[in-house]
Amino acid sequence: MEGPKGKGGGHVHRLKLLHLFFSSLFLNVLFSSYLFLSHRPYLDWSRAAAAEAELVAAIFCSGHGRAYLDGILVDGVPTCECNTCYAGANCSQLLPDCPADADSGDPLFLEPYWQHHAGSSAVVFSGWHRMSYRTTGDNFISLELEKHIRLLHEAVGNAVTDGRFIIFGSGSTQLLNALVYALSPENASTPASVVASAPYYALYKMQTEVFDGREYEWKGITSKWVNTSVSSMENFIEFVTSPNNPDGRLRQSVLGGPFIIYDHAYYWPHYTAIPAPADEDVMIFTDSKLSGHASSRFGWAVIKDERVYQKATEYMGVNTMGVSRDTQLRVLKLIKVMLAEMRGEGGIFEFGYETIAERWSKLSKAISSSHRFSLQQLSPQYCTYFKKIRDPSPAYAWLKCEMEEDVDCSAVLSEAGIISRTGTVFEAGSRYTRLSLIKTQDDFDLLLQRMEALVSKEDIASF
Ligand SMILES: Cc1ncc(COP(=O)(O)O)c(C=O)c1O
């Protein structure tokens, strides 16, 4: 709140500013004299690397791309890597007739957030840093990172971690199979049946089939097995994705057996209301959808049972000897920033939620007048993180083609210049297709433009 701005108020304000100015000047002089008198260089070995990083970050790519330290060099300088449908040396050229790409779940909607937090999220380390296989904790994990993951869950209120074990994976992708392995019964006469409810994330099936072994096999959708006897439930491993990819719904187990893997990749306030902390026996999370750093390949699982934890740890040890220590350092820094900024103006969940809620609202509005297309129904819901009822903000739009002749919805969109992910990938049928809402703003703007054009054609046809 601002105070009264009378004559006296203005004088006090000026005095405060002068006080601030002289305090800051005094501190600067003190710090510089300390460095000078103690003969310490301000920065030593990190100076050249910091300068290089800043130089590359400052390369102008018209807001439609960015240059990276390890980008392809032209004349010794990294080139701009442009967003889809943009080209040219500085990405200023919009390619005509380029299809809007809404296919992948690449979480680049969070890139602007980290561009605003470039300083606080930067990590500097030299060539000798942590070269060993070992790190601070057993099983190749950083204890500081583990501690911060627990702090984050507690601060967000999306999972119970007290008294639970935590393991790390190279992306949650690596943990999916580690946990199927860990939950599979040993020495059983028949392999465990791995199932999920349609529409489901395709990797569960793909991984289980690729790694198919003596202990487990893919057995399709849960609805086929609902009448299975309670005693046979011991032999099922059910994947439950909540919120679900592709339709954003909060889900529960269908079979209710003892072995359930809850994939909570999207159980963060960007994407869903948080009704209560998740408290299941086996829960998976990923930094890819939390901070948006899919590149770092970092996920973790929160596990109640020690035997399951030991088996999953054994799998990780044999498979990769833990997650890259460089990645663990980077993720630690990112979590520290998220914790420090939480609930304030620089909060990642506030930024993430507002960005996707706006995209969802615009897309829903564009489709609301259509008779040809419909979207999944999601309602506003109370969120314990925001402490209020909030609008939906799903990571994906799950689009259905309603007309009898539009049997292949993805093909219908493709003809209109939109790349989507067909429903058959999620075992839901080709009348459905998925549109990603978490890619760059350029991707979303083009998607919206194309969708609006497609719906407006219906209006013209109906005249
Ligand atoms: C439901 C779900 N689980 C797991 C993953 C894998 O994420 P990552 O391996 O990047 O951690 C994804 C990625 O899109 C996902 O949608």
The ligand as a Tripos MOL2 file, in Angstrom:
@<TRIPOS>MOLECULE
LIG
   16    16     1     0     0
SMALL
NO_CHARGES

@<TRIPOS>ATOM
      1 C1          2.8690  -39.6250  -17.5770 C.3       1 LIG1
      2 C2          4.3230  -39.5290  -17.8860 C.ar      1 LIG1
      3 N1          5.1660  -40.2840  -17.1840 N.ar      1 LIG1
      4 C3          6.4820  -40.2520  -17.4260 C.ar      1 LIG1
      5 C4          7.0100  -39.4500  -18.4140 C.ar      1 LIG1
      6 C5          8.4930  -39.4980  -18.6770 C.3       1 LIG1
      7 O1          9.1310  -38.3430  -18.2570 O.3       1 LIG1
      8 P1         10.7150  -38.2340  -18.0860 P.3       1 LIG1
      9 O2         11.3400  -39.5070  -18.5090 O.co2     1 LIG1
     10 O3         11.1310  -37.0760  -18.9160 O.co2     1 LIG1
     11 O4         10.9370  -37.9940  -16.6290 O.co2     1 LIG1
     12 C6          6.1540  -38.6450  -19.1750 C.ar      1 LIG1
     13 C7          6.6870  -37.7900  -20.2460 C.2       1 LIG1
     14 O5          5.9960  -37.1820  -21.0060 O.2       1 LIG1
     15 C8          4.7680  -38.6910  -18.8970 C.ar      1 LIG1
     16 O6          3.9000  -37.9760  -19.5970 O.3       1 LIG1
@<TRIPOS>BOND
     1     1     2 1
     2     2     3 ar
     3     2    15 ar
     4     3     4 ar
     5     4     5 ar
     6     5     6 1
     7     5    12 ar
     8     6     7 1
     9     7     8 1
    10     8     9 2
    11     8    10 1
    12     8    11 1
    13    12    13 1
    14    12    15 ar
    15    13    14 2
    16    15    16 1
@<TRIPOS>SUBSTRUCTURE
     1 LIG1         1 GROUP 0 **** ****
